[in-house]
Amino acid sequence: MGFKPERVSKARENSGLSQFALVREMAKHLPDDKNPTPQSVSMWERGTTQPGAEYLWAFSKATGYDMEYFFGK
């Protein structure tokens, strides 16, 4: 099972979050020096890059989606 970037945007949109709002929510679950940018979120959504485990965990917390959702069938 590989990472499914289209599920990043789907989870964000279904959660009613803009990329900026998502970054603010993720920041609540990450150390100050690890805060992502809206540009990072855009790259994850396009599949240009894949978020690291701690970013994916924070993304999961911010959207309410299980981490496995981003790799599942």
N, C-alpha and C positions, 0 to 999 in steps of 0.2 A: 504494500500500500504506500503510495506516495502522497506528498503534500498536495492539497487541492486549493490553489489560490482563489478560485471563484467562490469558495465557501467563506473566505475572509470578508469579502464585500457583502455577501449575503447575510452573514451573521451580524455585521456592523449595521447594515441597513434595517434588518429585522429588529434590531435593538433600538432603532430610532436615533442612532448616533452619526454625526458627521465625522469626518476624519479628525478634525480638531477636537471635538468632544470626546472621541475615543481616546485620543492621546491623553487628555486630562484625566479620564477614568483610569487608564492604564497606569498613570503616574502614581495613583494611590496605592498601587501594589508593587511598585519598583523602587529601588534606591534612587536617590536624586541624580546620581551620575549615570543612570541607565534609562532615562526617559527617552522614548522614541519621538520621532517627528512625524508630522502629517505626510511628509515625503516618504518616510519609511513605510507607513501604512499603504500609501499608493503603490510602492514597489512590491509589497507583499500581495496586494490585490491583483496586480498585473502579472505576478509570477516572476518578476525580475530578480527578486531575492526571496529567501525564505526566512521567517523570523526564527531567532534562536529560542531555545526552550523556555527561558525566563520571560521573554516577550510573549510567547504563545500562551504561557500560563497567565500572565497579566491580561492578555486579550480575552482569554477564556473567562476570567473573573469579571472583566468589564462588560462582557456581552451575555454571560450566563450560559454559554455553550461549552460543552465538554471538549477538552483538548482532542480527543479521538475523532470528533466531528470533522476536523480539518484534515484528517488522513483516511477517513472511512470510505465505504462504498457509496 
